[in-house]
Structures are given as structure tokens and as C-alpha cells.
Amino acid sequence: MTDAQRLFGVRLLHTVIYVVMATASVLVLYGGISGARGPWLIVAVALVVIESLVFSLSGLKCPLTAVAVKYGAGQDGLFDTFMPERFTRHTFRIFGPMILLGLALLAARQWWAAG
């Protein structure tokens, strides 16, 4: 397998994970705002918590980015996902507050329901 093929695989996997995590982040915020519940919310919260741990343990960097760079990302206009880099560079600024707000609202709803 060539480095180009490996990079394609890493970029594909990273893109799929990015889309799943973006969706989970939106679902956490939606659950916090709307009060909607269901198994989808439990899965979304679990994914967000796991992803937060992965980032924290990796020095606030995605470990797949390093793998992509190893196989040539950053060269020839190729990035670590199939999405434009100008979009993905804002990931923390967009999804960080969204996740924190969603989790805070979920916690507040849980606290008020228990009280």
C-alpha cells in the first residue's frame, strides 16, 4: 500500500469521524435546549465525552491529524480530512462552546428535574 493510499484511508476515516462527532455535538446542544430525550442523546453524550478525553489525552490535538501528516497531508493542497481546511480549522471555536453549552443545559435540566 502506498502512502497516497494510506493518506486516502486516513482522510476518509477522519472525515467520517468528524461528521459523526459534529452531529453528536449538535444533538447534545439540541437535547439541552429542547429537553428532548432518547437513546440517541445517550449515544451523542457518550461520543462527545470520549472525543473530549481523546483530545485531552492527546494534548488538545487530534491524533489522526498526525497520522495524516505522516502520509503526506499538508502537501499538494491535501489536508487531514476531505473537508476544506478553512472550515475544519475552526472546529474548537465552533464545537467547544456548543458542547459545553449543551452539557450545561442537560445538567441543569437534570438538576431541576431531580429537585
Contact map, one row per residue, 1 for C-alpha under 8 A:
1110110000000000000000000000000000000000000000000000000000000000000000000000000000000000000000000000000000000000000
1111110000000000000000000000000000000000000000000000000000000000000000000000000000000000000000000000000000000000000
1111111000000000000000000000000000000000000000000000000000000000000000110000000000000000000000000000000000000000000
0111111100000000000000000000000000000000000000000000000000000000000000110000000000000000000000000000000000000000000
1111111110000000000000000000000000000000000000000000000000000000000000000000000000000000000000000000000000000000000
1111111111000000000000000000000000000000000000000000000000000000000000100000000000000000000000000000000000000000000
0011111111100000000000000000000000000000000000000000000000000000000100111000000000000000000000000000000000000000000
0001111111110000000000000000000000000000000000000000000000000000000000000000000000000000000000000000000000000000000
0000111111111000000000000000000000000000000000000000000000000000000000000000000000000000000000000000000000000000000
0000011111111100000000000000000000000000000000000000000000000001001100000000000110000000000000000000000000000000000
0000001111111110000000000000000000000000000000000000000000000000000100000000001111000000000000000000000000000000000
0000000111111111000000000000000000000000000000000000000000000000000000000000000011000000000000000000000000000000000
0000000011111111100000000000000000000000000000000000000000000000000000000000000000000000000000000000000000000000000
0000000001111111110000000000000000000000000000000000000000000001000000000000000110000000000000000000000000000000000
0000000000111111111000000000000000000000000000000000000000000000000000000000000011100000000000000000000000000000000
0000000000011111111100000000000000000000000000000000000000000000000000000000000000000000000000000000000000000000000
0000000000001111111110000000000000000000000000000000000000000000000000000000000000000000000000000000000000000000000
0000000000000111111111000000000000000000000000000000000000000000000000000000000000000000000000000000000000000000000
0000000000000011111111100000000000000000000000000000000000000000000000000000000000000000000000000000000000000000000
0000000000000001111111110000000000000000000000000000000000000000000000000000000000000000000000000000000000000000000
0000000000000000111111111000000000000000000000110010000000000000000000000000000000000000000000000000000000000000000
0000000000000000011111111100000000000000000000000000000000000000000000000000000000000000000000100000000000000000000
0000000000000000001111111110000000000000000000000000000000000000000000000000000000000000000000000000000000000000000
0000000000000000000111111111000000000000001110110000000000000000000000000000000000000000000000000000000000000000000
0000000000000000000011111111100000000000000100010000000000000000000000000000000000000000000000100110010000000000000
0000000000000000000001111111110000000000000000000000000000000000000000000000000000000000000000000110000000000000000
0000000000000000000000111111111000000000100100000000000000000000000000000000000000000000000000000000000000000000000
0000000000000000000000011111111100000000100110000000000000000000000000000000000000000000000000000010011000000000000
0000000000000000000000001111111110000000000000000000000000000000000000000000000000000000000000000110111010000000000
0000000000000000000000000111111111110000000000000000000000000000000000000000000000000000000000000000010000000000000
0000000000000000000000000011111111111000100000000000000000000000000000000000000000000000000000000000010001000000000
0000000000000000000000000001111111110000000000000000000000000000000000000000000000000000000000000000111111001000000
0000000000000000000000000000111111100000000000000000000000000000000000000000000000000000000000000000010011000000000
0000000000000000000000000000011111110000000000000000000000000000000000000000000000000000000000000000000000000000000
0000000000000000000000000000011111111000000000000000000000000000000000000000000000000000000000000000000001001000000
0000000000000000000000000000011101111100000000000000000000000000000000000000000000000000000000000000000000000000000
0000000000000000000000000000001000111111100000000000000000000000000000000000000000000000000000000000000000000000000
0000000000000000000000000000000000011111110000000000000000000000000000000000000000000000000000000000000000000000000
0000000000000000000000000000000000001111111000000000000000000000000000000000000000000000000000000000000000000000000
0000000000000000000000000000000000001111111100000000000000000000000000000000000000000000000000000000000000000000000
0000000000000000000000000011001000001111111110000000000000000000000000000000000000000000000000000000000000000000000
0000000000000000000000000000000000000111111111000000000000000000000000000000000000000000000000000000000000000000000
0000000000000000000000010000000000000011111111100000000000000000000000000000000000000000000000000000000000000000000
0000000000000000000000011011000000000001111111110000000000000000000000000000000000000000000000000000000000000000000
0000000000000000000000010001000000000000111111111000000000000000000000000000000000000000000000000000000000000000000
0000000000000000000000000000000000000000011111111100000000000000000000000000000000000000000000000000000000000000000
0000000000000000000010010000000000000000001111111110000000000000000000000000000000000000000000000000000000000000000
0000000000000000000010011000000000000000000111111111000000000000000000000000000000000000000000000010000000000000000
0000000000000000000000000000000000000000000011111111100000000000000000000000000000000000000000000000000000000000000
0000000000000000000000000000000000000000000001111111110000000000000000000000000000000000000000000000000000000000000
0000000000000000000010000000000000000000000000111111111000000000000000000000000000000000000000000000000000000000000
0000000000000000000000000000000000000000000000011111111100000000000000000000000000000000000000000000000000000000000
0000000000000000000000000000000000000000000000001111111110000000000000000000000000000000000000000000000000000000000
0000000000000000000000000000000000000000000000000111111111000100000000000000000000000000000000000000000000000000000
0000000000000000000000000000000000000000000000000011111111111110000000000000000000000000000000000000000000000000000
0000000000000000000000000000000000000000000000000001111111111000000000000000000000000000000000000000000000000000000
0000000000000000000000000000000000000000000000000000111111110000000000000000000000000000000000000000000000000000000
0000000000000000000000000000000000000000000000000000011111111110000000000000000000000000000000000000000000000000000
0000000000000000000000000000000000000000000000000000001111111000000000000000000000000000000000000000000000000000000
0000000000000000000000000000000000000000000000000000001111111100000000000000000000000000000000000000000000000000000
0000000000000000000000000000000000000000000000000000001101111110100000000000000000000000000000000000000000000000000
0000000000000000000000000000000000000000000000000000011001011111110000000000000000000000000000000000000000000000000
0000000000000000000000000000000000000000000000000000001001001111111000000000000000000000000000000000000000000000000
0000000001000100000000000000000000000000000000000000000000000111111100000000000100000000000000000000000000000000000
0000000000000000000000000000000000000000000000000000000000001111111110000000000100000000000000000000000000000000000
0000000000000000000000000000000000000000000000000000000000000111111111000000000000000000000000000000000000000000000
0000000001000000000000000000000000000000000000000000000000000011111111100000000000000000000000000000000000000000000
0000001001100000000000000000000000000000000000000000000000000001111111111000001100000000000000000000000000000000000
0000000000000000000000000000000000000000000000000000000000000000111111111100000100000000000000000000000000000000000
0000000000000000000000000000000000000000000000000000000000000000011111111000000000000000000000000000000000000000000
0011011000000000000000000000000000000000000000000000000000000000001111111000000000000000000000000000000000000000000
0011001000000000000000000000000000000000000000000000000000000000000111111110010000000000000000000000000000000000000
0000001000000000000000000000000000000000000000000000000000000000000111111110111100000000000000000000000000000000000
0000000000000000000000000000000000000000000000000000000000000000000010011111111100000000000000000000000000000000000
0000000000000000000000000000000000000000000000000000000000000000000000011111111000000000000000000000000000000000000
0000000000000000000000000000000000000000000000000000000000000000000000000111110000000000000000000000000000000000000
0000000000000000000000000000000000000000000000000000000000000000000000001111111000000000000000000000000000000000000
0000000000000000000000000000000000000000000000000000000000000000000000011111111100000000000000000000000000000000000
0000000000100000000000000000000000000000000000000000000000000000000100001110111111011000000000000000000000000000000
0000000001100100000000000000000000000000000000000000000000000001100110001100011111000000000000000000000000000000000
0000000001110110000000000000000000000000000000000000000000000000000000000000001111111000000000000000000000000000000
0000000000110010000000000000000000000000000000000000000000000000000000000000001111110000000000000000000000000000000
0000000000000010000000000000000000000000000000000000000000000000000000000000000011111011000000000000000000000000000
0000000000000000000000000000000000000000000000000000000000000000000000000000001011111111000000000000000000000000000
0000000000000000000000000000000000000000000000000000000000000000000000000000001010111111100000000000000000000000000
0000000000000000000000000000000000000000000000000000000000000000000000000000000000011111110000000000000000000000000
0000000000000000000000000000000000000000000000000000000000000000000000000000000000111111111000000000000000000000000
0000000000000000000000000000000000000000000000000000000000000000000000000000000000111111111000000000000000000000000
0000000000000000000000000000000000000000000000000000000000000000000000000000000000001111111100000000000000000000000
0000000000000000000000000000000000000000000000000000000000000000000000000000000000000111111111000000000000000000000
0000000000000000000000000000000000000000000000000000000000000000000000000000000000000011111111110000000000000000000
0000000000000000000000000000000000000000000000000000000000000000000000000000000000000000111111111000000000000000000
0000000000000000000000000000000000000000000000000000000000000000000000000000000000000000011111111000000000000000000
0000000000000000000000000000000000000000000000000000000000000000000000000000000000000000011111111100000000000000000
0000000000000000000001001000000000000000000000000000000000000000000000000000000000000000001111111110000000000000000
0000000000000000000000000000000000000000000000000000000000000000000000000000000000000000001111111111000000000000000
0000000000000000000000000000000000000000000000000000000000000000000000000000000000000000000111111111100000000000000
0000000000000000000000001100100000000000000000000000000000000000000000000000000000000000000001111111110000000000000
0000000000000000000000001101100000000000000000010000000000000000000000000000000000000000000000111111111000000000000
0000000000000000000000000000000000000000000000000000000000000000000000000000000000000000000000011111111100000000000
0000000000000000000000000000100100000000000000000000000000000000000000000000000000000000000000001111111110000000000
0000000000000000000000001001111110000000000000000000000000000000000000000000000000000000000000000111111111000000000
0000000000000000000000000001100100000000000000000000000000000000000000000000000000000000000000000011111111100000000
0000000000000000000000000000000100000000000000000000000000000000000000000000000000000000000000000001111111110000000
0000000000000000000000000000100110000000000000000000000000000000000000000000000000000000000000000000111111111000000
0000000000000000000000000000001110100000000000000000000000000000000000000000000000000000000000000000011111111100000
0000000000000000000000000000000000000000000000000000000000000000000000000000000000000000000000000000001111111110000
0000000000000000000000000000000000000000000000000000000000000000000000000000000000000000000000000000000111111111000
0000000000000000000000000000000100100000000000000000000000000000000000000000000000000000000000000000000011111111100
0000000000000000000000000000000000000000000000000000000000000000000000000000000000000000000000000000000001111111110
0000000000000000000000000000000000000000000000000000000000000000000000000000000000000000000000000000000000111111111
0000000000000000000000000000000000000000000000000000000000000000000000000000000000000000000000000000000000011111111
0000000000000000000000000000000000000000000000000000000000000000000000000000000000000000000000000000000000001111111
0000000000000000000000000000000000000000000000000000000000000000000000000000000000000000000000000000000000000111111
0000000000000000000000000000000000000000000000000000000000000000000000000000000000000000000000000000000000000011111
